[in-house]
């Protein structure tokens, strides 16, 4: 008997959310940072999405049971040794347009602050990040099986079902993350040809515009930097990593006319950044940085290695992953 572990995990998370036993966490001296990417009317199973209904349900819940604050307020409280017990901050990575069209009205409805981490390179061009393009071609392909040799590593991918296509895209994702930008583009173009997908008009308008960003900024939404092109920073020469971070910060500051002092590491796992990268952030006067580490944060946490998770998901410490 085959068991869809991902589906079972989602169902269990939903069950635990309804039980609300995790509210005992609020008596502990720690705070939470919730991570989101895309909010969709009907999630496609390939993009990092949750449904509108699920998002609003979570906002209603945390508004009732937690003290929702901005990242900047968390930093102020940490530095002033003030209580962070039961606090929660909301974040979005990458800057997808549904953050404005779908999430923003809900945030306004419940008066909830949030921080959106932008990738200006994609905001400027309107193109989607490479990992979304990768997911898309596997979502759209009609191929049932593909054998591909990528840089000497052979992949034999079975893609009979939607789930198998997603897992195939995940396998290639891990390979492409390790590539230099030019090589990644070449390999992604090769995959587009192999999978028979060359029309991307359906995903040409997935990113925020600067006009939308300025409107949200004027109404209390905060913005942080997320590099220019979403590379794995730990794999770049330090000077190139510095450029990615610096140009991202400068561009956002110019466009919203406000200081940008928070950062999100692309991919955000421990191997994706380094102490040298943290030193760069400090040098550039960032106040904090969020990771993809699945963890709550206590008063002694490093402000440049903040974990992100929901209280009701703490049981899944070993399996959670962010983009």
C-alpha positions in Angstrom: 0.0 0.0 0.0 1.4 3.4 -1.0 1.0 6.2 1.5 1.2 9.9 0.5 3.3 11.1 3.5 3.0 14.7 2.4 -0.8 14.5 2.4 -0.8 12.7 5.7 1.5 15.4 7.2 -0.8 18.2 6.0 -3.8 16.4 7.5 -2.1 16.0 10.8 -1.0 19.6 10.9 -4.6 20.6 10.3 -5.8 18.3 13.1 -3.2 19.8 15.5 -4.1 23.3 14.5 -7.8 22.6 15.4 -6.9 21.1 18.8 -4.9 24.2 19.7 -2.9 22.4 22.3 0.2 24.2 21.0 -1.2 27.4 22.6 0.8 26.3 25.7 3.7 27.7 23.7 2.5 31.2 24.5 3.6 30.8 28.2 7.2 30.2 27.1 9.7 32.9 26.6 9.9 32.7 22.8 8.5 34.3 19.7 7.5 33.0 16.2 8.1 34.2 12.7 5.6 32.8 10.2 6.9 32.3 6.6 4.7 32.6 3.5 5.4 32.9 -0.2 2.3 32.8 -2.4 -1.4 32.9 -1.5 -3.6 31.3 -4.1 -7.3 30.8 -4.8 -6.5 27.3 -5.9 -2.9 26.1 -5.0 -1.4 24.1 -7.9 0.8 21.8 -5.8 4.0 22.9 -7.4 4.5 26.5 -6.3 5.1 27.5 -2.6 1.4 28.4 -2.1 -1.3 28.1 0.5 -5.0 28.8 -0.1 -6.7 32.1 0.6 -9.0 30.3 3.0 -6.1 28.8 4.9 -4.2 32.1 5.1 -7.2 34.0 6.4 -8.0 31.3 8.9 -4.5 31.5 10.3 -4.6 35.3 10.5 -7.9 35.2 12.4 -6.4 32.6 14.8 -3.1 34.4 15.5 -4.8 37.7 15.9 -6.9 36.2 18.6 -4.2 34.2 20.5 -0.9 36.0 19.8 0.6 39.5 19.9 1.4 40.2 16.3 4.3 42.7 15.9 6.7 43.8 13.1 10.2 42.4 12.8 11.6 45.8 13.7 9.6 45.8 17.0 11.0 42.3 17.8 14.5 43.7 17.2 13.8 46.6 19.5 12.4 44.4 22.2 15.4 42.0 22.0 17.9 44.8 22.2 16.0 46.4 25.1 15.6 43.1 26.9 11.8 43.5 26.8 9.4 40.6 26.8 8.9 38.7 23.5 6.7 36.0 25.0 3.8 35.1 22.7 4.9 37.5 20.0 4.5 36.6 16.3 5.7 38.3 13.1 4.5 37.6 9.5 6.9 37.4 6.6 6.6 36.8 2.8 9.6 35.8 0.7 10.3 36.8 -2.9 7.7 39.5 -3.6 4.9 37.7 -5.5 2.0 39.8 -6.8 -0.6 37.9 -4.8 1.0 39.3 -1.7 -0.7 42.6 -2.8 -3.9 41.3 -4.5 -4.8 38.6 -2.0 -2.8 38.8 1.2 -2.7 42.5 1.6 -6.5 43.0 1.8 -6.6 40.3 4.5 -3.8 41.9 6.5 -5.5 45.3 6.3 -8.8 43.7 7.3 -7.3 42.4 10.6 -4.8 45.2 11.0 -1.8 42.8 10.9 1.7 44.1 10.1 4.0 42.1 7.8 7.4 42.1 6.1 7.9 41.2 2.5 11.4 40.3 1.3 12.0 41.5 -2.2 14.2 40.3 -5.1 14.5 43.6 -7.1 16.0 41.9 -10.1 12.7 40.1 -10.8 10.6 43.1 -9.7 12.4 45.1 -12.4 12.0 42.6 -15.2 8.7 41.0 -14.3 10.2 37.6 -14.8 9.8 34.9 -12.1 12.6 33.5 -10.0 14.3 30.5 -11.7 13.0 28.0 -9.1 9.4 29.0 -10.0 10.2 28.6 -13.7 11.6 25.1 -12.9 8.5 24.1 -11.0 6.3 25.4 -13.9 7.9 23.4 -16.7 7.5 20.2 -14.7 3.9 21.1 -13.8 3.1 21.7 -17.5 5.0 18.9 -19.3 3.2 16.0 -20.9 6.3 13.8 -20.7 5.9 10.6 -18.6 9.6 9.9 -18.3 12.8 11.7 -18.9 16.4 10.7 -18.9 18.8 13.5 -18.7 22.6 13.9 -18.2 23.4 17.1 -16.4 27.0 17.9 -15.8 27.9 14.3 -15.8 25.1 13.3 -13.4 22.5 11.1 -15.0 18.8 11.5 -14.0 16.1 9.0 -14.8 12.9 10.7 -13.9 9.5 9.1 -13.7 6.7 11.6 -14.2 3.5 9.7 -14.5 1.6 11.6 -11.8 1.6 15.2 -10.5 3.3 14.1 -7.4 6.1 12.4 -9.4 6.5 15.5 -11.5 6.9 17.6 -8.4 9.5 15.2 -6.9 11.4 15.2 -10.2 11.4 19.0 -10.1 12.7 18.9 -6.5 15.5 16.6 -7.5 16.6 19.0 -10.2 16.2 21.9 -7.9 18.8 20.6 -5.5 21.2 20.2 -8.5 20.6 23.7 -9.9 21.0 25.3 -6.5 24.7 24.3 -6.6 25.3 25.8 -10.0 26.7 29.2 -10.9 24.1 31.6 -12.4 25.2 31.3 -16.1 25.4 27.5 -15.8 22.0 27.3 -14.1 20.4 29.4 -16.9 21.9 27.1 -19.5 20.7 24.0 -17.8 17.3 25.4 -17.2 17.0 26.3 -20.9 18.0 22.7 -21.7 15.3 21.4 -19.4 12.7 23.6 -21.0 13.6 22.1 -24.4 13.6 18.5 -23.1 10.2 19.0 -21.4 8.7 20.8 -24.3 7.8 23.9 -22.5 8.7 27.3 -24.0 5.6 29.4 -23.5 5.8 31.3 -20.1 3.1 34.0 -20.7 1.0 32.5 -17.9 3.7 33.3 -15.3 4.9 36.6 -16.7 2.9 38.7 -14.2 3.5 36.8 -10.9 5.7 39.4 -9.3 4.8 42.7 -7.5 5.2 46.0 -9.2 7.0 48.9 -7.6 3.8 50.9 -7.6 2.1 48.1 -5.5 5.1 48.0 -3.2 5.0 51.7 -2.6 1.3 51.6 -1.8 1.8 48.9 0.7 4.8 50.6 2.2 2.8 53.8 2.7 0.2 51.7 4.5 2.5 50.1 7.0 3.8 47.0 5.3 7.6 46.6 5.7 10.0 45.5 3.1 13.3 43.7 3.4 16.1 42.6 1.1 16.4 39.1 -0.4 19.3 39.7 -2.9 19.1 40.7 -6.5 18.7 37.3 -8.2 18.2 34.7 -5.4 21.5 32.9 -5.5 22.9 30.5 -2.8 25.1 33.1 -1.1 27.5 30.6 0.4 28.4 29.4 -3.1 29.4 32.9 -4.4 32.7 34.7 -4.1 32.4 37.1 -1.2 32.6 40.2 -3.4 29.7 38.9 -5.6 27.6 38.0 -2.5 28.2 41.5 -1.2 27.0 43.0 -4.5 23.9 40.9 -4.4 23.0 42.1 -0.9 24.1 45.7 -1.3 22.3 46.3 -4.6 19.2 44.7 -3.3 19.1 46.9 -0.3 19.9 50.1 -2.2 17.3 49.5 -4.9 14.5 48.9 -2.5 15.5 52.0 -0.4 15.5 54.2 -3.5 12.1 52.9 -4.6 10.3 53.1 -1.3 12.3 56.0 0.2 12.7 54.1 3.5 15.6 52.4 5.2 15.8 48.6 4.6 17.2 46.9 7.7 16.0 43.3 7.5 17.2 40.5 5.2 16.1 37.0 4.2 18.7 34.4 3.1 17.8 32.8 -0.2 16.8 29.2 0.5 17.9 30.0 4.0 19.3 26.7 5.3 22.5 26.6 7.3 24.6 25.5 4.2 23.2 28.4 2.2 24.9 31.2 4.1 28.0 31.6 6.3 29.5 33.7 9.0 31.1 35.8 6.3 27.7 36.6 4.9 26.5 37.5 8.4 29.5 39.8 8.8 28.5 41.5 5.5 25.0 42.1 6.8 26.3 43.7 10.0 28.6 45.9 8.0 25.7 47.0 5.8 23.7 48.0 9.0 21.1 45.4 8.7 19.3 44.8 12.0 18.2 41.2 11.6 18.0 38.3 9.1 15.6 35.4 8.8 16.5 31.9 7.8 14.6 28.8 6.7 15.5 27.0 10.0 12.4 25.5 11.4 12.5 26.9 14.9 10.9 29.2 17.5 13.1 32.0 18.8 14.1 32.5 22.4 15.6 35.7 24.0 19.1 34.5 23.3 18.7 33.9 19.6 21.2 35.4 17.1 19.2 38.2 15.4 21.0 37.2 12.1 19.8 33.6 12.3 16.1 33.9 13.2 14.1 30.8 12.7 10.7 30.6 11.1 7.8 28.3 11.9 4.3 28.2 13.2 3.6 27.0 16.7 1.2 24.3 15.5 4.0 22.8 13.2 6.6 22.4 15.9 6.1 18.6 15.8 7.6 18.6 12.3 11.1 20.0 13.1 13.0 17.7 10.8 10.9 18.0 7.7 10.0 21.6 7.1 11.7 23.5 4.2 11.4 26.9 2.8 12.4 28.5 -0.5 
